[in-house]
Amino acid sequence: MSWNLAAHRRAAEFAATFIDEHVDEMAFLLEHRLWLLHRRASRWPDAAPFEVRLAAHLDAWNMYGPGARARALEHVESVVHAQAPLDEDVVAASAFALGSEFEAPDAAARLVAWIVRSPEALLPAWERGLRMAAGDGLDLAMHAALERAPPSIAQMLIATLGWRRQVQADVVLREFAGHPLRVQETIALALAKTGRSSAGPLLRTALSRHPDSIALASALLALGDTTAWHHVRELASGRDPPSGTLRLLAMHGDLRDEELLRRAPDSVETVGAMGILGSRGLVPDLLRRLCAAEHEPALAGAAADALERIAGAGLREVVRANVAEDGAAPVERVSRDPERWSAFFHDNASRFAEHGRYRGGRTFQPERCLDELAAPDSPFAWRTDAAEEWSLHTRRPMPFEPDSWVAAQRSALRMLGRTR
C-alpha cells in the first residue's frame, strides 16, 4: 500500500515545520560565516564549508515552492508591522531566500516593497540578507524602489547594489544633488566600486560643497581623479583630520607624508596609516608606541599590526584572551614586545632601505595588495584596505568584497593572477 503524505491532514503543519527549520539554519549560517570572515583569528577560506551548507538549505527551502515563499513573505510583513518577535538573523535569512528566487522573480519585488516600509532598525538585517541573494529580479527591484524609498532605506539599497557590483549609474544619479550628504556619499562609493567614471563632475561639485567628505574624495580617486589627492593632503594637515583621512592618504604611498603622519594625533587610525604607508623611516615611531602597551593596549596592538604589515616578520606571542578570567583560553597575536621587534629590524637591516616602502617584507607594488587579499590568514581589515588600495593604484574596480561568497573571491583572485 502506498501513502500520499501530501494528503495527510497535518501535511501543511509538517511542511511549515521543515520550512522554518531551513530558515533557522540559513539564519545561523549567514551570521556565522560573517563572524568568521570578520574575526581576527580566522582564515577567510574557512567560511566556505558554511556557505556550501547555506546553499544546500536554500535549495531545500526552494523545494517547498509557493508555500515557502508565502511563509517567508508572511514573516516579513509581520516583522515590518511589529506583529512578530524581532529576530534579525531570521529577517536576514528571509531576505536572502526571497531575494534568491529564480522561479518566482516577483518575490523579490514584493520583498523590497515591504523593506521600503520597514523601520530603520531592520536595515542591517535586510542588507545582510540582500547582499548574499542571487535572484535575477532582486537588483531590478532595488533600483525600482529608490524613488519612493526614504533616504535611510535608499542608502541601504544603494550600498547593497554597490556591494553586489550591480549599481546602475543613470538610476542612482537621478536627483543626486537633492539627496542628503550621507546618501550622496553612498552613491559615490557604490559607483566607484563599479568604475563608473561618468559621475566625476557631479562628485567634484559635491566635494566642493562638502570638503570634509572623505567618502566623496575616496570615490573620486577610485574613479581616476588624481586631483583629489591634494584635497586629502590638505585635510590630513589639519589639527583634527576627518576620520579616514590618514588611512586614505597613506594609500597614496608618498613617503613625503611620513612627517605628516608623525605630527598627526596619536590614534589607532594614525598608527594603522603608518603601516599602510609602509615606510622604513616610521619603524622607530611604531616601536615607541609599542612601549606604551601597558597604558594604551589598543595603540600598542595597532603598532604591532603595523610593524607586521610592513615587515611580514611573523613574530607572535600567546596570551590569555581575557586576563581577568583564570580559565580563559590562550590566543595567538602579533608580538607586542619592542625588544623582539628591535632585534628583528637590526638583524634584517639590509632588507629595508631607509627610504623604501614595504608590505609584508617586500618592496611595495600594487600586486602586494593582491597578495594580502589572497593570503588565507590576512585579517579582514587588511583585506578591506588592500581592495581599496589596489583600485586606487590600478584605477580598476575590485570585482569582489572581502566578505563576498568565498567561491566568488577565489574565482576573481584567479582571474587577477592569484591561485590560492
GUVEXGU-887819 format. One record per atom (N, C-alpha, C): x, z, y; residue in three letters. Coordinates in steps of 0.2 Angstrom, whole numbers, plus 5000, padded with zeros to 4 digits. Each point is the difference from the previous one (the first is absolute). Layout:
XZYALA
...
END
This chain:
500450004994MET
499650005006MET
500450005006MET
499949965005SER
500450005006SER
499650035006SER
500450035004TRP
499750045006TRP
500149965006TRP
499550005005ASN
500149975007ASN
500150065004ASN
500650025002LEU
500150065004LEU
499749995007LEU
500049935002ALA
499749995007ALA
499350025000ALA
499750004994ALA
499250025000ALA
499950075000ALA
500650044999HIS
499950074999HIS
499750035007HIS
499650054999ARG
499650035006ARG
500550035005ARG
500650024997ARG
500550035005ARG
500649965001ARG
499849934999ALA
500649955001ALA
500250005008ALA
499650005004ALA
500250005007ALA
500450075002ALA
499850054997GLU
500350075002GLU
500849994997GLU
500049974994PHE
500749994997PHE
500449965004PHE
499749945002ALA
500449965004ALA
500250035007ALA
499650045003ALA
500250035006ALA
500650054999ALA
499950034994THR
500650054999THR
500749964999THR
500049954997PHE
500649964999PHE
500249975006PHE
499549975004ILE
500249975007ILE
500450065004ILE
499750065000ASP
500250055004ASP
500750024998ASP
500150004993GLU
500750024998GLU
500549955002GLU
499849935000HIS
500549955002HIS
500250015007HIS
499550015004VAL
500150025008VAL
500450065001VAL
499950054996ASP
500450065001ASP
500749994998ASP
500149964995GLU
500749984998GLU
500449955005GLU
499649965003MET
500349965005MET
500150045006MET
499650055002ALA
500150045005ALA
500750044999ALA
500150034994PHE
500650034999PHE
500649955000PHE
500049954997LEU
500549955000LEU
500249975007LEU
499549995004LEU
500249975007LEU
500450065004LEU
499850064999GLU
500350055004GLU
500750024997GLU
500050004993HIS
500750024997HIS
500549955001HIS
499849935000ARG
500549955001ARG
500350015007ARG
499650015005LEU
500250015007LEU
500450065001LEU
499850054996TRP
500550065001TRP
500649994997TRP
500149964994LEU
500649984997LEU
500449965005LEU
499749955003LEU
500449965004LEU
500350035007LEU
499650055002HIS
500250045006HIS
500550064999HIS
500050024993ARG
500450064999ARG
500749995000ARG
500450045003ARG
500749995001ARG
500449994993ARG
499850054995ALA
500350004994ALA
499849954995ALA
499549955002SER
499849954995SER
500449945001SER
499949964995ARG
500349935000ARG
499449955000ARG
500049965005TRP
499449965001TRP
499749964995TRP
500549974995PRO
499749974994PRO
499650044996PRO
500150075000ASP
499650044996ASP
499350005001ASP
499749975005ALA
499349995001ALA
499749954996ALA
500449954997ALA
499749954997ALA
499650014994ALA
500250054996PRO
499550024994PRO
499350025002PRO
500050045006PHE
499450025002PHE
499649945003PHE
500349955003GLU
499649955002GLU
499749954995GLU
500450004994VAL
499749974994VAL
499450034998VAL
500050075000ARG
499450044998ARG
499449995005ARG
500249995006LEU
499549995006LEU
499749944998LEU
500449944999ALA
499749944999ALA
499550004994ALA
500250034994ALA
499650014994ALA
499450035002ALA
500050065003HIS
499350035002HIS
499649965004HIS
500349965005LEU
499649955004LEU
499749954995LEU
500349974996ASP
499749954995ASP
499550034996ASP
500150074998ALA
499450034996ALA
499450015004ALA
500150025007TRP
499550015004TRP
499649945001TRP
500349945001ASN
499749945001ASN
499649984994ASN
500150024994MET
499649994994MET
499350025001MET
499950055004TYR
499350025001TYR
499649965005TYR
500449955003GLY
499749955005GLY
499550035005GLY
499449985001PRO
499650025006PRO
499950075000PRO
499950034994GLY
499950085000GLY
500650045003GLY
500649974999ALA
500650045003ALA
500049995008ALA
499849935002ARG
500049995007ARG
499550045003ARG
499450004997ALA
499450045003ALA
500250075001ALA
500350034995ARG
500250075000ARG
500550025005ARG
500549955001ALA
500550015005ALA
499750005007ALA
499649955001LEU
499749995007LEU
499550065001LEU
499750024995GLU
499650065001GLU
500450065003GLU
500650014996HIS
500450055002HIS
500349995007HIS
500249945002VAL
500249995007VAL
499550025005VAL
499449974999GLU
499450025005GLU
499950075000GLU
500050044995SER
499950075000SER
500650045004SER
500649974999VAL
500550045004VAL
500049985007VAL
499849945002VAL
500049985007VAL
499450045003VAL
499550014997HIS
499450045002HIS
500150084999HIS
500650024998ALA
500250074998ALA
499550034996ALA
499749964995GLN
499550034995GLN
500450014993GLN
500649995000ALA
500450014994ALA
500650045002ALA
500350054995PRO
500650035002PRO
500649955001PRO
500450025005LEU
500549955002LEU
500650014996LEU
500249954996ASP
500650004996ASP
500449945002ASP
500550015004GLU
500349945003GLU
500349954994GLU
500350034995ASP
500249964994ASP
499549964997ASP
499450024999VAL
499549964997VAL
499749955005VAL
500050025007VAL
499949955005VAL
500549945000VAL
500650014999ALA
500649955000ALA
499949964993ALA
499850034995ALA
499949964994ALA
499449965000ALA
499450025003SER
499549965001SER
500149945004SER
500450015006ALA
500249945004ALA
500549954996ALA
500450034996PHE
500449964996PHE
499649964995PHE
499650034997ALA
499649964995ALA
499549955003ALA
499750025005LEU
499549955003LEU
500449945003LEU
500650025003GLY
500449955004GLY
500349954995GLY
500050024994SER
500449964995SER
499549964996SER
499449995002GLU
499549974996GLU
500149925001GLU
500149974994PHE
500049925001PHE
499449974998PHE
499650034995GLU
499349974998GLU
499550015005GLU
500150055004ALA
499450025005ALA
500450015007ALA
500249945004PRO
500450015006PRO
499550035005PRO
499450005000ASP
499550045005ASP
500150074999ASP
500350034995ALA
500150075000ALA
500550025005ALA
500549965001ALA
500550025005ALA
499750005007ALA
499549955002ALA
499750005006ALA
499550065001ALA
499750024995ARG
499650065000ARG
500450065001ARG
500550014997LEU
500550055000LEU
500250015008LEU
500349945002VAL
500250015007VAL
499550015005VAL
499449984999ALA
499450025004ALA
499950075001ALA
500150044994TRP
499950075000TRP
500650035003TRP
500649974999ILE
500650035004ILE
499950005007ILE
499749955003VAL
500049995007VAL
499550065003VAL
499650024996ARG
499550065002ARG
500350074998ARG
500650004997SER
500250074997SER
500350045006SER
500150064999PRO
500350055004PRO
500849995000PRO
500350015005GLU
500849995000GLU
500350044995GLU
499850064998ALA
500350044995ALA
500149964993ALA
499649954999LEU
500149964994LEU
500549955000LEU
500349985006LEU
500449945001LEU
500650004996LEU
500450064999PRO
500649994996PRO
499849994993PRO
499450024997ALA
499849994993ALA
499849924999ALA
499649985005TRP
499949935000TRP
500649955000TRP
500450025004GLU
500649965001GLU
500550004993GLU
500050064997ARG
500450004994ARG
499749964995ARG
499350004999GLY
499749964995GLY
500149925002GLY
499849985006LEU
500049935002LEU
500749975000LEU
500550045001ARG
500749975000ARG
500149974993ARG
499850044995MET
500249984993MET
499549954996MET
499449995004ALA
499549954997ALA
500249935000ALA
499749964995ALA
500349944999ALA
499449945000ALA
499450025002GLY
499549955000GLY
500149955006GLY
499749944998ASP
500149945005ASP
499650015006ASP
499450035000GLY
499650015006GLY
500150065004GLY
500550044998LEU
500150065004LEU
500349985007LEU
500549965000ASP
500349995007ASP
499649965005ASP
499649964997LEU
499549965004LEU
499550065003LEU
499750044996ALA
499650055002ALA
500350055005ALA
500650025000MET
500350045005MET
500149965006MET
500249945000HIS
500049965006HIS
499349995004HIS
499549994996ALA
499349995002ALA
499850065004ALA
500250064997ALA
499750075003ALA
500450025006ALA
500549975002LEU
500450025006LEU
499650005006LEU
499649955002GLU
499650005006GLU
499550065001GLU
499750024994ARG
499550065001ARG
500350064998ARG
500650014998ALA
500350064998ALA
500250045006ALA
499950075000PRO
500350045006PRO
500850005000PRO
500350015005PRO
500749995001PRO
500450044994PRO
499950064998SER
500350034995SER
500049974993SER
499449974999ILE
499949974993ILE
500349935001ILE
499949965005ALA
500449945001ALA
500750014999ALA
500350055003GLN
500750014999GLN
500250014993GLN
499650044996MET
500250004993MET
499949944996MET
499549965002LEU
499949934996LEU
500649965002LEU
500250005006ILE
500649955002ILE
500650034997ILE
500150065000ALA
500650034997ALA
500049984992ALA
499550004997THR
499949984993THR
500249934999THR
499749965004LEU
500149935000LEU
500849985001LEU
500350045004GLY
500749995001GLY
500450024994GLY
499850064997TRP
500350024994TRP
500049954995TRP
499449974999ARG
499849954995ARG
500349935002ARG
500349995006ARG
500349945002ARG
499449945000ARG
499450025002GLN
499549965000GLN
499649995007GLN
500450025006VAL
499750015006VAL
499949925003VAL
499449995003GLN
499949945003GLN
500150005008GLN
500549975003ALA
500250025007ALA
499449985004ALA
499749944999ASP
499549985005ASP
499450055000ASP
499950044994VAL
499450045000VAL
500250075003VAL
500650034999VAL
500250065002VAL
500250005008VAL
500249945002LEU
500250005007LEU
499449995005LEU
499449994997ARG
499449995005ARG
499950065004ARG
499950005006GLU
499950055005GLU
500650054999GLU
500649984999PHE
500650044999PHE
500050055006PHE
500049985006ALA
500150045006ALA
499550055001ALA
499449994997GLY
499550055001GLY
500050064995GLY
500550004995HIS
500050054995HIS
500450065003HIS
499950064997PRO
500450065002PRO
500849984998PRO
500450045003LEU
500749984998LEU
500250014993LEU
499750054997ARG
500250024993ARG
499749944995ARG
499549965002VAL
499849954996VAL
500449945002VAL
500249995006GLN
500549945002GLN
500650014996GLN
500350064999GLU
500650024997GLU
499949984992GLU
499550024997THR
499849984993THR
500049934999THR
499749965005ILE
499949934999ILE
500849975001ILE
500450025004ALA
500649985001ALA
500450014994ALA
500050064997LEU
500450014994LEU
499849964994LEU
499349995000ALA
499749964994ALA
500249935001ALA
500049975006LEU
500349935001LEU
500750004998LEU
500450055002ALA
500749994999ALA
500250004992ALA
499650044996LYS
500150004993LYS
499849934997LYS
499749955003THR
499949944998THR
500349945004THR
500450025005GLY
500449955003GLY
499749965005GLY
499450025002ARG
499649965005ARG
500250005007ARG
500549965002SER
500450015006SER
499549975006SER
499549974999SER
499649975005SER
499750055005SER
500050074997ALA
499750055004ALA
500550035005ALA
500649975000GLY
500650035005GLY
499850015007GLY
499749955003PRO
499850015007PRO
499550055002PRO
499550014995LEU
499550065001LEU
500450064999LEU
500450014995LEU
500450064999LEU
500450025006LEU
500449955003ARG
500450015005ARG
499650035006ARG
499449975001THR
499650035006THR
499850074998THR
499850014994ALA
499850074998ALA
500550055001ALA
500749984998LEU
500550045001LEU
500250025007LEU
499949955005SER
500150015007SER
499550055003SER
499450004997ARG
499550055002ARG
500150074997ARG
500350004994HIS
500150064996HIS
500850014998HIS
500450015005PRO
500749994998PRO
500350054995PRO
499650064999ASP
500350054995ASP
499749984993ASP
499749954999SER
499849984993SER
500549974996SER
500350044995ILE
500549984996ILE
499749954995ILE
499450014998ALA
499649954995ALA
500049935003ALA
499849995006LEU
500049945003LEU
500749975001LEU
500550045001ALA
500749975001ALA
500349984993ALA
499850054995SER
500249984993SER
499749944998SER
499449995001ALA
499649934998ALA
500449945003ALA
500150015007LEU
500349945003LEU
500749994997LEU
500450054998LEU
500649984997LEU
500049974994LEU
499550034996ALA
499949974993ALA
499849925000ALA
499649995006LEU
499849935001LEU
500549955003LEU
500650035001GLY
500649965003GLY
500150015007GLY
499750045004ASP
500150015007ASP
500550055001ASP
500749975001THR
500550055000THR
500150035007THR
499649985005THR
500050035007THR
499850075000THR
499650024994ALA
499750065000ALA
500650064998ALA
500549974998TRP
500650054999TRP
500250045006TRP
500049965006HIS
500250035006HIS
499550065002HIS
499449984999HIS
499450055001HIS
500150064996HIS
500249994993VAL
500050064996VAL
500650045002VAL
500649975002ARG
500650045002ARG
499850045006ARG
499649975005GLU
499950045006GLU
499650064998GLU
499549994996LEU
499650064997LEU
500450054997LEU
500549984996ALA
500450054996ALA
500550035005ALA
500149985006SER
500550035005SER
499650055004SER
499450014999GLY
499650055004GLY
500150074997GLY
499850055004ARG
500150074998ARG
499650024994ARG
499449974999ASP
499650014994ASP
499749944997ASP
500449964996PRO
499849944998PRO
499350004996PRO
499649955000PRO
499450004996PRO
500250014992PRO
499650034996SER
500150004993SER
500149934997SER
500549994996GLY
500249944997GLY
500549965004GLY
500150015006THR
500549965004THR
500750004997THR
500250064999LEU
500750004997LEU
500149974994LEU
499550014995ARG
500049964994ARG
500049935001ARG
499649975004LEU
500049935001LEU
500649975003LEU
500350045005LEU
500649985003LEU
500650004995LEU
500050054996ALA
500550004995ALA
500049934995ALA
499449984999MET
499949944996MET
500449945003MET
500050005007HIS
500349945003HIS
500850004998HIS
500350054998GLY
500750004997GLY
500549995005GLY
499950025007ASP
500549995005ASP
500450075000ASP
500649994998LEU
500450075000LEU
500150025007LEU
499949975005ARG
500150025007ARG
499450065001ARG
499550004996ASP
499550055001ASP
500250074997ASP
500650004997GLU
500250074997GLU
500050055005GLU
500249995006GLU
500050065005GLU
499350015002GLU
499649965001LEU
499350015001LEU
499750054995LEU
500149994994LEU
499850044995LEU
500350075000LEU
500650005002ARG
500350075001ARG
499750045005ARG
499849975005ARG
499750035006ARG
499250024999ARG
499749974995ALA
499350004999ALA
499950084998ALA
499450025001PRO
499850074998PRO
500150014992PRO
500250054998ASP
500150024993ASP
499350004997ASP
499949964995SER
499449994996SER
500249974993SER
499550004996VAL
500049974994VAL
500149925001VAL
499649985005GLU
500049935001GLU
500749975003GLU
500350045004THR
500649985003THR
500550004994THR
500050054996VAL
500550004994VAL
499949944995VAL
499349994999GLY
499949944996GLY
500249945003GLY
499949995006ALA
500249945004ALA
500849994999ALA
500450055000MET
500750004999MET
500149974993MET
499750024995GLY
500149974994GLY
499849934999GLY
499549985004ILE
499849935000ILE
500549965003ILE
500250025006LEU
500649965003LEU
500650004996LEU
500250054996GLY
500550004995GLY
500750005003GLY
500150025006SER
500750005003SER
500450054997SER
500649984998ARG
500550054998ARG
500250055006ARG
499949985006GLY
500250045006GLY
499550065000GLY
499449994997LEU
499550065001LEU
500150054994LEU
500449994995VAL
500150044995VAL
500250075002VAL
500450015005PRO
500250075002PRO
499450045003PRO
499549965004ASP
499450035003ASP
499550024994ASP
500049964995LEU
499650024994LEU
500350064997LEU
500650004999LEU
500350064997LEU
499950075004LEU
500049995006ARG
499950065004ARG
499350034999ARG
499549954999ARG
499350024999ARG
499950034993ARG
500449984995LEU
500050034994LEU
500250085000LEU
500450015005CYS
500250075001CYS
499450055002CYS
499549975002ALA
499450035003ALA
499550014994ALA
500249994994ALA
499550014994ALA
499650065000ALA
500450065001GLU
499750064999GLU
499450015006GLU
500149985006HIS
499650015005HIS
499549945001HIS
500249944998GLU
499549945001GLU
500049964994GLU
499750024995PRO
500149974993PRO
499749935001PRO
499549985003ALA
499749945001ALA
500549955003ALA
500450025005LEU
500549965003LEU
500649994996LEU
500250054996ALA
500549994996ALA
499849964994ALA
499450004997GLY
499849954995GLY
500049935003GLY
499849995006ALA
500049935003ALA
500749985000ALA
500550045002ALA
500749985001ALA
500349994993ALA
499850034995ALA
500349994994ALA
499749934997ALA
499449995001ASP
499749934998ASP
500349955004ASP
500250015007ALA
500349955004ALA
500749984997ALA
500350054998LEU
500749994998LEU
500049964993LEU
499550024996GLU
499949964994GLU
499849935001GLU
499649995005ARG
499849935001ARG
500649965003ARG
500450035003ILE
500649965003ILE
500549994994ILE
500250064996ALA
500549994996ALA
499949994993ALA
499350014997GLY
499949994993GLY
500450044996GLY
500250065002ALA
500550044996ALA
499750034994ALA
499450014999GLY
499750034995GLY
500150084999GLY
500250035005LEU
500150075000LEU
499350045000LEU
500050044994ARG
499350044999ARG
500250074999ARG
499450045001GLU
500050074999GLU
499350024997GLU
500050054996VAL
499450024997VAL
499850075003VAL
499450005002VAL
499750065003VAL
499450024998VAL
499750065001ARG
499350024998ARG
499649975005ARG
499449974997ALA
499549975005ALA
499750045005ALA
499950074998ASN
499850055005ASN
500450064998ASN
500450015005VAL
500550064999VAL
499650075000VAL
499450005002ALA
499650065001ALA
499750024993ALA
500049954995GLU
499750014994GLU
500650004994GLU
500050064997ASP
500550014995ASP
500049944994ASP
499449984998GLY
499949964995GLY
500049925002GLY
500249995006ALA
499949935003ALA
500549964996ALA
499849944998ALA
500449954997ALA
500549975004ALA
500649994998PRO
500549975004PRO
499949935001PRO
500249975006VAL
500049935002VAL
500749985002VAL
500149934999GLU
500649975003GLU
499949975007GLU
500450015004ARG
500049975007ARG
500749985002ARG
500049965005VAL
500649985003VAL
500450065003VAL
500650004998SER
500450065002SER
500050025008SER
499950065001ARG
500150025007ARG
500650045002ARG
500549994996ASP
500650045000ASP
500549965005ASP
500150025006PRO
500549965005PRO
500749994997PRO
500250054996GLU
500749994997GLU
500049954995GLU
499549994996ARG
500049954995ARG
500049935004ARG
499649995005TRP
499949945004TRP
500749995003TRP
500350055003SER
500649995004SER
500649974995SER
500050034994ALA
500549984995ALA
499849934998ALA
499449984999PHE
499949934998PHE
500249955005PHE
499950015006PHE
500249955006PHE
500750015000PHE
500350054999HIS
500850005001HIS
500349964994HIS
499750014994ASP
500349974994ASP
499849925000ASP
499549985004ASN
499849935000ASN
500049975007ASN
500550035004ALA
500149975006ALA
500149935001ALA
500449974995SER
500149935000SER
499449954999SER
499550034998ARG
499449964999ARG
499549995006ARG
500250055005PHE
499550005006PHE
500449995006PHE
499949945003ALA
500449995006ALA
499650045006ALA
500450025005GLU
499850045005GLU
499449975004GLU
500049945001HIS
499549975003HIS
499649954996HIS
499850024994GLY
499649964995GLY
499350034999GLY
499649964998ARG
499350024998ARG
499949994993ARG
499850064997TYR
499950004992TYR
499450024998TYR
499849984994ARG
499450024996ARG
500250004993ARG
499950064997GLY
500150014993GLY
500849994998GLY
500450015005GLY
500750004999GLY
500349935001GLY
499649955002ARG
500249935001ARG
499849985007ARG
500449955002THR
499949975007THR
499349985001THR
499750025005PHE
499349985001PHE
499949925001PHE
499549984996GLN
499749935001GLN
499350014998GLN
499549955002PRO
499350014999PRO
499950004992PRO
500449984996GLU
499950004993GLU
500150074997GLU
500350055004ARG
500050074998ARG
499350035000ARG
499649975005CYS
499350035000CYS
499649984994CYS
500249944997LEU
499749984993LEU
500250044995LEU
500750025000ASP
500250054995ASP
499750075000ASP
499850025006GLU
499750065001GLU
499350004997GLU
499649945002LEU
499449994997LEU
499950004992LEU
500649974998ALA
500049994992ALA
500250064996ALA
500450045004ALA
500350064996ALA
499450044997ALA
500050024994PRO
499550044997PRO
499950075003PRO
500650035002ASP
499950075003ASP
500050005008ASP
499949945003SER
500050005007SER
499450045003SER
500150045004PRO
499450045003PRO
499549955003PRO
499450025000PHE
499549965004PHE
500149995007PHE
500250055004ALA
500249995007ALA
500649955001ALA
500550004995TRP
500549955001TRP
499749934999TRP
499650004995ARG
499749934998ARG
499649985006ARG
499650045003THR
499649985006THR
500549985005THR
500550035002ASP
500549985005ASP
500349934998ASP
500250004994ALA
500349944997ALA
499649935001ALA
499350014998ALA
499649945001ALA
499949985007ALA
500050055005GLU
499949985007GLU
500749975003GLU
500550044998GLU
500749985002GLU
500149924998GLU
499949994994TRP
500149934997TRP
499649955004TRP
499450015001SER
499649965004SER
500349995007SER
500250055003LEU
500350005007LEU
500649955000LEU
500450014995HIS
500649965000HIS
500049934998HIS
499549994995THR
499949934997THR
499449965004THR
499650045004ARG
499449975003ARG
499649964994ARG
499950044995ARG
499649984994ARG
499650064998ARG
499349994999PRO
499650054998PRO
500250034993PRO
500050064999MET
500150034994MET
499349994996MET
500049974994PRO
499449984997PRO
499650064996PRO
500350065001PHE
499750064996PHE
500150065004PHE
499650054998GLU
500150075003GLU
500450044995GLU
500350065001PRO
500450044995PRO
499550044996PRO
499350005002ASP
499550034995ASP
499549944998ASP
500249945000SER
499649954996SER
500150014993SER
499549964996TRP
500150004993TRP
500749994998TRP
500350034995VAL
500750004998VAL
500149934998VAL
499549974996ALA
500249934997ALA
500049955006ALA
499650015005ALA
500149955006ALA
500750015004ALA
500250075000GLN
500750015003GLN
500549974996GLN
500050014994ARG
500549974995ARG
500049925001ARG
499449975000SER
500049935001SER
500349975006SER
499850045006ALA
500349985006ALA
500750015001ALA
500350054997LEU
500750025000LEU
500449954996LEU
499749974994ARG
500349954997ARG
500149945004ARG
499449985003MET
500049945005MET
500650015005MET
500150065002LEU
500550015006LEU
500750014997LEU
500149994993GLY
500650004997GLY
500250074997GLY
499650055000ARG
500150064997ARG
499650004993ARG
500450014995THR
499750004993THR
499850064997THR
500050065003ARG
499850064997ARG
499350014999ARG
END
